[in-house]
Amino acid sequence: MQRPSRGKVFGMFEEQQTDHRVQRKLKVWLKGQRTKHMDWKLEGSTQKAESPVQQGQEGILEETAYEVLKQFCFLDKKNVQRKQRHWEKIVAAKKSKRKQEKERRKASRAENPGICPQHSKRFLKALTKEKLLEAKHSGPRLCIDLSMSHHMSKKELSRLAGQIRRLYGSNKKADRPFWICLTGFTTDSPIYEECLRMNDGFSSYLLDITEEDCFSLFPLETLVYLTPDSEHALEDVDLNKVYILGGLVDESIQKKVTFQKAREYCVKTARLPIQEYMVRNHNGKNYHSEILAINQVFDILSTYLETHNWPEALKKGVSSGKGYILRNSVE
């Protein structure tokens, strides 16, 4: 005996379902019609028994209603079949796309046998976590001094929270990440609330958070406060030093805030060697600034740590909008 096809079985099932739906809807409709008829009879002045003619009319009405409802369900069945065909097309397209992508990756591996295969997100996440935890014990250290948040407006705090997010993202991607410590960071401060609001997963960041000041956490002789107001240019990144970035976004440009704080604790200061490797570029606004966001400073330090090349590192972090270009770029 030949087995019926899947489509035929589906059609038989749909036909049975259609008959059941017709019967259910017909019962509901007739119940409503009887209710209306009884209401009409109660409202009349006389109540007469139904004649055989009226009963015959009701029978005709029932047959007509049955045909109408059956046609309606037939249209409903066609709609179900249309949706089924549409869904099958989507599934087929997805299968075809996956197959093409698989063939593309296979061809790419054949053309470039030296490239490592693509790892899963779980593996990459575990690898990033391992690198960050290794940096905690043997990597370079970077402090972000957040004790000056009272100098900033809400808008400036939001910008600083965004810079912390970008800094952390760059550090995760680095081949040789820093171990980051947020100092002077209280959980009841506005900057903490902004970081939680703006940065997804901030509470699970792999870094140190402390309410203590950076000057009390480490020996003062190991600290180097990076500030654009310093007279000394940074020559190298020393793994035995702890570098401090001032967590300050100041649109009103209060000068030498971080420099004065470093001098107060007799801590060494340094600036990025922008003046040594870059020159001012003439622009329409005649704007030139060495003040960078903390994530831009971090990109420069991270790139230099990997390349030991200041021009390449400065090119990574100093945007053209600051009004500086590399010396070798001048024709």
C-alpha positions in Angstrom: 0.0 0.0 0.0 1.4 3.4 -1.0 2.0 5.8 1.9 0.3 9.2 1.4 2.6 12.2 1.0 3.2 14.7 3.7 1.3 17.4 1.9 -1.7 15.1 1.3 -1.8 14.2 5.0 -1.6 17.9 5.9 -4.5 18.6 3.5 -6.7 15.8 5.0 -6.0 17.1 8.5 -6.8 20.7 7.5 -10.1 19.5 5.9 -11.1 17.7 9.1 -10.2 20.8 11.1 -12.2 23.0 8.8 -15.4 20.8 9.3 -15.0 21.1 13.1 -14.5 24.9 12.9 -17.6 25.2 10.7 -19.7 23.2 13.2 -18.5 25.3 16.1 -19.1 28.6 14.4 -22.5 27.5 13.2 -23.6 26.6 16.7 -22.5 30.0 18.0 -24.3 31.8 15.2 -27.5 29.9 15.6 -27.4 30.4 19.3 -27.2 34.2 18.7 -30.0 34.0 16.1 -32.3 32.2 18.6 -31.5 34.7 21.3 -32.5 37.6 18.9 -35.7 35.7 17.9 -36.7 35.1 21.6 -36.1 38.8 22.4 -38.3 39.8 19.4 -41.1 37.4 20.6 -41.0 38.8 24.1 -41.2 42.4 22.9 -44.4 41.6 20.8 -47.9 42.1 22.1 -48.9 38.5 21.3 -46.9 35.3 21.6 -47.9 32.7 18.9 -46.6 29.3 18.3 -44.2 28.9 15.4 -45.8 27.7 12.2 -44.3 25.0 10.0 -43.5 27.7 7.4 -41.4 29.5 10.0 -39.7 26.3 11.0 -38.9 25.6 7.3 -37.5 29.1 6.9 -35.3 28.5 9.9 -34.0 25.3 8.3 -33.2 27.1 5.1 -31.5 29.8 7.1 -29.4 27.2 8.9 -28.3 25.6 5.5 -27.4 29.0 4.1 -25.5 29.9 7.2 -23.6 26.6 7.0 -22.6 27.3 3.4 -21.5 30.8 4.2 -19.4 29.7 7.2 -17.9 26.8 5.2 -16.8 29.3 2.5 -15.3 31.5 5.2 -13.4 28.6 6.7 -12.3 27.6 3.2 -10.8 31.1 2.8 -9.2 30.7 6.3 -7.7 27.4 5.2 -6.2 29.1 2.1 -4.7 31.8 4.4 -3.1 29.1 6.6 -1.7 27.3 3.5 -0.3 30.7 2.2 1.4 31.3 5.5 2.8 27.7 5.5 4.3 28.3 2.0 5.8 31.6 3.1 7.4 30.0 6.2 8.8 27.1 4.0 10.4 29.7 1.7 12.0 31.4 4.7 13.4 28.1 6.1 14.7 27.2 2.6 16.4 30.6 2.2 18.1 30.3 5.7 19.4 26.8 4.8 20.7 28.0 1.5 22.5 31.0 3.2 24.1 28.7 5.8 25.3 26.4 3.1 26.8 29.3 1.1 28.5 30.7 4.2 29.9 27.2 5.0 31.3 26.9 1.5 32.8 30.4 1.7 34.6 29.7 4.9 35.9 26.4 3.5 37.2 28.1 0.4 38.8 30.9 2.5 40.6 28.3 4.7 41.9 26.5 1.5 43.2 29.8 0.1 44.8 30.9 3.4 46.0 27.8 5.2 48.2 29.8 7.6 45.3 31.7 9.2 43.9 30.2 12.4 40.3 29.0 12.2 37.6 31.3 13.6 37.0 30.7 17.3 33.7 30.7 19.1 32.5 33.7 21.1 32.8 31.6 24.3 36.4 30.8 23.6 37.3 34.4 22.8 35.6 35.6 25.9 37.5 33.1 28.1 40.8 34.1 26.4 40.1 37.8 27.1 39.3 37.1 30.7 42.6 35.1 31.0 44.6 38.0 29.6 43.1 40.6 31.9 43.6 38.4 35.0 47.2 37.9 33.9 47.7 41.6 33.6 46.5 42.0 37.2 49.6 40.1 38.4 52.3 40.9 35.8 51.0 43.6 33.4 51.4 47.4 33.3 49.1 49.3 35.7 46.8 52.3 35.0 44.8 54.3 37.5 41.9 56.6 36.6 41.6 59.2 39.2 37.8 59.8 39.7 38.1 61.9 42.8 37.4 65.1 40.8 33.8 64.3 39.8 32.5 67.3 41.9 34.2 69.6 39.3 31.9 68.2 36.5 28.3 68.8 35.4 25.9 65.9 34.6 26.7 66.2 30.9 30.4 66.0 31.5 29.9 63.0 33.8 28.0 61.2 31.0 30.9 61.9 28.6 33.4 60.6 31.2 31.3 57.4 31.6 31.4 56.9 27.9 35.2 57.4 27.8 35.6 54.7 30.5 33.5 52.3 28.4 35.6 52.9 25.3 38.9 52.6 27.3 37.8 49.3 28.8 36.8 48.0 25.3 40.2 48.9 23.9 41.9 47.3 26.8 40.0 44.0 26.2 41.1 44.0 22.5 44.8 44.7 23.3 47.4 42.0 22.9 49.0 43.2 26.1 46.3 44.8 28.3 46.8 47.0 31.3 45.3 46.3 34.7 43.0 49.2 35.3 42.0 50.6 38.7 39.3 53.2 39.2 40.3 55.2 42.3 38.3 57.7 44.4 35.2 55.9 43.1 32.4 55.7 45.6 29.2 53.8 44.9 27.0 56.7 45.9 28.6 59.2 43.6 27.0 60.6 40.4 29.8 59.2 38.2 29.1 55.6 39.5 25.4 56.0 38.7 26.2 57.3 35.2 28.6 54.3 34.6 25.8 51.9 35.6 23.2 53.7 33.4 25.3 54.1 30.3 27.6 51.1 30.3 26.0 47.6 29.9 27.6 45.1 32.2 29.6 47.7 34.1 29.3 45.8 37.4 31.1 42.8 35.8 34.0 44.7 34.4 37.4 43.0 35.1 39.1 45.9 36.9 39.6 47.2 40.5 37.2 49.7 42.0 38.1 51.5 45.2 37.1 54.5 47.2 40.7 55.1 48.2 42.8 57.7 46.6 45.5 56.6 44.1 48.1 58.3 46.2 47.4 56.1 49.2 47.3 52.8 47.3 50.8 52.8 45.8 54.2 54.1 46.9 54.5 57.7 45.7 57.8 57.0 44.0 56.1 54.5 41.6 53.4 57.0 40.5 53.5 59.0 37.3 50.6 61.4 36.7 50.0 62.1 33.0 48.9 65.7 32.5 49.2 68.0 29.5 50.5 70.7 31.8 53.7 68.8 32.7 57.1 70.1 31.6 58.5 66.5 31.1 57.7 64.4 28.0 57.0 60.7 28.5 59.9 58.8 27.0 59.0 55.2 27.7 56.3 53.1 29.4 57.9 51.5 32.5 56.3 48.3 33.7 57.4 49.2 37.3 55.5 52.5 37.3 51.8 53.1 37.9 50.4 55.7 35.4 47.5 57.9 36.5 45.0 59.5 34.2 42.8 62.3 35.6 39.2 61.4 35.2 38.1 64.9 34.3 36.0 66.2 31.4 36.0 69.9 31.7 34.2 72.0 29.1 34.9 75.2 31.1 38.7 74.4 30.8 39.9 74.8 34.4 43.6 74.9 33.9 46.2 72.7 35.7 43.7 70.9 37.9 45.5 67.5 37.6 48.9 69.1 37.6 48.3 70.9 40.8 47.0 67.8 42.4 50.1 65.8 41.5 52.3 68.6 42.8 50.4 68.6 46.1 51.4 65.0 46.7 54.9 65.4 45.2 54.3 62.9 42.5 56.2 62.9 39.2 54.3 64.2 36.2 54.7 63.6 32.4 52.9 64.6 29.2 52.6 62.7 26.0 55.4 63.6 23.5 53.1 65.4 21.1 55.4 68.5 20.8 58.4 66.2 20.0 56.8 64.2 17.2 54.0 66.4 15.9 53.6 69.9 14.6 50.7 72.3 14.4 48.6 72.0 11.3 47.0 75.2 10.0 43.2 75.0 10.0 40.4 77.4 9.5 39.6 77.7 13.3 43.2 78.0 14.3 42.5 75.4 17.0 45.3 73.4 18.5 44.9 71.4 21.7 47.0 68.7 23.5 44.1 67.8 25.9 42.8 64.3 25.0 40.1 62.1 26.4 41.2 59.3 28.7 40.4 56.6 26.1 42.5 58.5 23.5 45.5 58.7 26.0 45.0 55.0 26.7 45.1 54.1 23.0 48.4 55.9 22.7 49.9 54.1 25.7 48.6 50.7 24.6 49.9 51.1 21.0 53.3 52.3 22.2 53.5 49.3 24.6 53.1 47.0 21.6 55.1 48.8 18.9 57.6 51.0 20.9 57.0 53.6 18.2 55.8 57.0 19.4 54.8 58.4 15.9 52.6 55.4 15.3 51.1 55.5 18.8 50.4 59.3 18.6 48.8 58.8 15.1 46.4 56.3 16.8 45.2 58.6 19.5 45.6 62.2 18.4 42.8 63.0 15.9 43.1 65.5 13.2 40.5 67.7 15.0 43.2 68.5 17.6 45.2 70.5 15.1 48.3 68.4 15.1 49.9 66.1 12.5 53.1 64.1 12.5 56.3 65.8 11.4 57.0 63.4 8.5 53.5 64.2 7.2 54.5 67.8 6.4 55.5 68.2 2.8 
